[in-house]
């Protein structure tokens, strides 16, 4: 009982850190279901000029491009033998392992959150194409791209090109989406370049006094964030203010359980969480 009480004390005392993946732009949503389904915004077309006495055109309201996610269970556990407890090692083992169970769940979430970016060129999103791709379909016909036509390392010019692409992006109906760039997302190795191109009032790529429009126009109002779980050092992204972009569903908070297994003469302690 002493060891079990100590485990719970250590669990309760584990500091809750702000997870890095949330800075990538995830919206935290409480879930009460086994699965969560979101329908992409079904946008109407432009308003028409309706002649007098003639019926107007109606858009058929329907759900399109459903996105479904299933909550998973993240699990981290350790056990202590009765012999170790009897030999006075239980306290040391608890102090060492109890905080790690919660920490390992959080670290696993960091990897899963960053994997959207790490695997985005091959992993498909709700419209059936790669998350980062050149052929995202529009329901009213045609496609559009959310990556640069020519891949480029992080630079002021490359960021400006992608911001222009964001400013001319369209919604599913082919109408300008009116979304704006918000935050630059980078690997830690690019933080020095990111700081220069987002904080310099003058052009950081030349020796003259030309202004840096990324700074003077407030193009990236939330600056930049780095994430150590991004695997490609050259990869960088721009987060926009589009709604329902990256969603993190939290089915339960991190929970803990302890039990004695008399047949094995061990104490087992576990932490788990359901999320997606």
PyMOL commands that set and color helices and strands:
alter all, ss='L'
color gray80, all
select helices_A, chain A and resi 2-12+20-24+82-86+90-118+156-167+188-199+213-216
alter helices_A, ss='H'
color red, helices_A
select strands_A, chain A and resi 26-30+35-40+64-70+72-81+136-137+143-144+181-186+224-226+236-240+246-250+255-261+266-275
alter strands_A, ss='S'
color yellow, strands_A
deselect
rebuild
show_as cartoon
